[in-house]
Amino acid sequence: MRITQLRNATLVLHLGERHVLVDPMLAPRGALPPLRLLDGVRERNPTVALPAEADSVLDQVTHCLITHCQKGHFDHLDAVGKRWLRERRIPVICTPHDAPYLRQRGLRVEALPEGHAEGVPFFEGSIRTVRCTHGHGLVGRFMEHGVGYHITLPGEPSLYLAGDTVLTPEVETFVQQRQPRICVVPGGGARFDVGGDIIMGLEQVVAFARLAQGTVVVNHLEAISHCPVTRSQLRAAANHAGLGARLCTPADGETLDFGVA
């Protein structure tokens, strides 16, 4: 398995001959509105361009996987991403909840069947959802909480894509019991003008990495205006906690190679 980090939550899973694009935000730098209005900056999004490697990586894509996309979550599926998927007729794998929304936008949807605790068929293996909590309190009521995915395939290391979530007892229990070989978690500490964090930040990423026994890959960094946590801050926190060898903060365009199971 290889994972290419493109930008924010957008990445590509390289699974043999299949290349799965996750949560495509493909707009040019600054093409999307700001997510903080009272900070005196009102920086437009995304705050960085796609990396130079993006075109060649996207040319390989055979499938797409969506964690959540409704209620204005353009940082996981924007208008450019939708158009790109439509033009190439890429199969879009998603939850039954998101399937009607995506079909209405002309995408080639392959909704996952309603499953059970051990997951449903996914290529030659299985996939199961893990509930996300995209913020607590009042702000949480307005968020699209979505799902994370646990993917197991023959010959590949097990993978947990956490989706947009804070660290919850449900996530903690899942990781402790399943111990995926690779976990991809959001670590930007995103928050709006009011309310608390809506994804993991420094402390929660470190706490998550203490629970996990495998490699923890952190994204949602340095690309969206309401995510203050930086890669250097996370690396310093991980090193201070003695977790630096297991925590990765890939640069945009970087590919991580995890070999075989």
URBELRA-V674025 format. One line per field, one symbol per residue. ss: DSSP state (H for helix, E for strand, - for the rest). phi: phi as a letter, one per 20 degrees, with the letter a starting at -180 (. if undefined). psi: psi as a letter, one per 20 degrees, with the letter a starting at -180 (. if undefined). A space follows every 10 residues. Layout:
ss = ???
phi = ???
psi = ???
//
This chain:
ss = -EEEEEE--E EEEEE--EEE EE-------- -E-------- ----E----- ---HHHHH-- --EEE----- --------HH HHHHHHHH-- EEEE-HHHHH HHHH---EEE E--------E EE--EEEEEE E-----HHHH H-----EEEE EE------EE E-------HH HHHHHHHH-- -EEEEE---- ---------- -HHHHHHHHH H---EEEEE- ---------- HHHHHHHHHH ------EE-- ----EEE--- -
phi = .ccdeealee bceecmedcd edlfddffgm edffdcdden dlffdfecff fgfggffffe fdbccdeabe lmeffcadff fffffffelf fdebfgfegf gfffemeeec ffffdcfenc gblecbbcec feceodmfff feeefmbdcd dccgmdffcd efmebefdgf fgfgffeelg fccdcecemf befcnefdbf cgffffffff ffeeedddcm clbcfddffd ffffffffff emdgfdddcf ffneddddmd f
psi = pqpopgpdjp rpponcipoo ppmoojqrpj iqrqipijji glprrqiqrq rhigghghhi phrqpphqir kkmijhorhg gggggghilp poprqhgigg ghhhjjqnpn pqqpaahjrr pocjcrqqqp pqolqrbghh hiqohaqrpo ppqpjqqqpo ohaoqrorhg ggggghhhmq hppoqpjikp qahqraqirq agghgggghh hqiapoppbl pliqijnhpr ghgggggggh jkjhiipqmq qpiqppojbr .
//
